[in-house]
């Protein structure tokens, strides 16, 4: 078995796939790309701009949902999609929402926040295997990096207030799935792995702590992803959260 995974350090869908590989006990190698240059590199390598992408015994697969399905077929135990058709339907619904709705919303919150707190950008490089960029240099690069990421992720300062207003409702959705057992079972499933890394990325923003306080989804996400890097001190989102 030969598995190589292309990632961006700290990317929530990349964390999703790495959690699945570890859960399945599959050894793998990683190729790390720097953001936002990864978009151009991936477009050439895979035809898509996003990470993660994986090569499994020569087979190329792109996107966290496609990769999780391939891994589940390749190593069926433990199963990522339940053991019955009804379980699979519930898990796939939550997984799809985590990928198509929550994941994008997180980017549209994170990048405007980092544009307001450029000194925090360096903290998201913790754990990277790439040569370190000095903090002052990274801070100077921040306006260019964030501008590119705004374009890639359709993020904007003007849209930030609406994204934050929608966030409590999204957390209600996750708490509902925890309550009905779709998420948070004894064995993590594909939806757990898809959603938890997005929440722990949001939890790196101190301004959002009050929105998570006392919610079941906070402890659940931190338990699944205990070592999420990055930290943005309180303040950048104060105008929208006042």
Secondary structure by P-SEA (a helix, b strand, c coil): cbbbbbbccccaaaaaaaaaaaaacccbbbbbbcccaaaaaaaaaccccccccccccccccccaaaaaaaaaaaccccccccccaaaaaaaaaaaaaaaccaaaaaaaaaaaaaaaccccccccccccccccccaaaaaaaaaaaaaaaaaaacccccaaaaaaaaaaaaaaaaaaaaaacccccccccaaaaacaaaaaaaaccccccccccccaaaaaaaaaccbbbbbbcccccccccc
